[in-house]
């Protein structure tokens, strides 16, 4: 066991993209000298059966059907949102308001007009906000590439 601090991941959504993100979390320590040990803490999905199956298959310690439990859990450091696109905004804003690090790929909101209405969340020292983005996909949707 390493003496590095743990970075505890909470994953919302266990479909294709959720699986891809977990693959990345598993591979990262093998190819990068990370300052943290990644721990797959809790996974959330819409049914208990899906959440429990994903936890077993992907190596998460806990499973839930309520994504808000991940945000409320002080042990979780990063909220990784891979739920359907229309749900990204509310989940991301709730996680940011709770002071969590948030990993949410595009789109952050289903329509450009709703993306523009995002409030500027308060910054907490040490918290990070990043948005994964594919320039081709954002341009195809009429969004400016950022």
N, C-alpha and C positions, 0 to 999 in steps of 0.2 A: 504494500500500500504506500502511496506517495504522501509526502508531507505538504503537498500543494493544497491550497483552499479548494473547496468544492464549488462548482457552478451548477446549480440545480435547475433543471429544465422542466417546464410545464408545457405540454403540447396540447393544443386544442385542434382536434380533427385528425382522423387516422386513415384518410384515403390515400391516394397516390402520393400527393405532395407531403403529407405527414410522414409516410414511409421514406420518401426521398430525404427529408430533413433528418430523420433518425439515422439514416445511412451516413449522412454527413457528420453528425455528432459522433458516430462510432468511428469513422475514418480519421477525423481531424487529429486526435491524439497520436495516431500512428504515423502521420506525416508532418506534423508540426510540433514544436516544443512549446506547448501551451502553458500559460501561467496558472492554469486551473485544471483540476480533474473534473470532467463532465459527468454529472449524475443525472440519469433519466428518472426524474422524481414522480411526476403525476401526468397521466394522460386523460383527456376528456373526450367523450364521444356521446352521441345522442341516445344510445341505449346501453343499459348495464352490460348486456352480453357483448356488444361491440367494444366497449371500453375495457372490459376484463380480458377479452381475447387479444386486443391490441397490447395491453400491458404485458401479457404473457409472451406474445410473439416478439415484441420490440424491446423488452427488458426494463419496463417501467416498474417502479416499486409500488405505485398506487394507481387506481383508476376511479373515475367518477363520471356521472352523466351531467354534472353542472359545471360549466366552464368558470363560473364565478368563484368556485371553491379554489381554483388555482390562483386566481388573483388575490383572494383573501388569505392565502396560506403564506405566512412570513418566511417559511423555509424555502420557497421557490424564488429564484433570482430572475429567471428569464421566462417570459411568456412567448411561445412560438405559435403563431396563429396560422393554421393551414385549413381552417374551416371554409365553407363556401364564401365566395367573394362578397356577397351582399351582407355578410355578418362581420366582416373585418373591422369596419369603422367603430361600431359600438364596443367590440371586444378590445380593440387597441386603445381607445380612449379610456376605458375602464382600467386597463392595465397601467397606462401612463399615469392616470390620476392616483393609482395605488403606489406609484413610485417604482414600478417594475421596469426592467429592461424589456423591450418589445422587439421581436423579430416578426415582421409581417411583410410578405411580398405583395407586389401589386396585384390587383388594384387595392388601394387603401379605402376606396369607396366606389360604389358601382357606377357612378356618373360623375363627370368633371364638376358639375355644379354643386354636388354634395361634397366633393373633396375640397373645394374652395371655402366651404363653411366650417372647416375644422378650426376649433379654437387653438390658440397657442397654449399647450399645457404647461403647468408650472414645472420648472426644472428642479430636480433634486440632485444634490451633489453626488456625483458618481453614477448617475443613471444615464443610459444612452438611448438614443432614438435613431434608428436606421431603417431604411426601406429598401429591400431588395427590389430591383426593377429590371425589366427587359426593355430596352429602348425601342426595339421593333414593335413589341406589343403595345407599349404606351402610345407610340405614334399612330399605330393603326386605329387606336381608339380615340384619337384626336386630342390626347393629353400631351402637354409639353414634356419633353424628356428632361428629367431632373436628376 
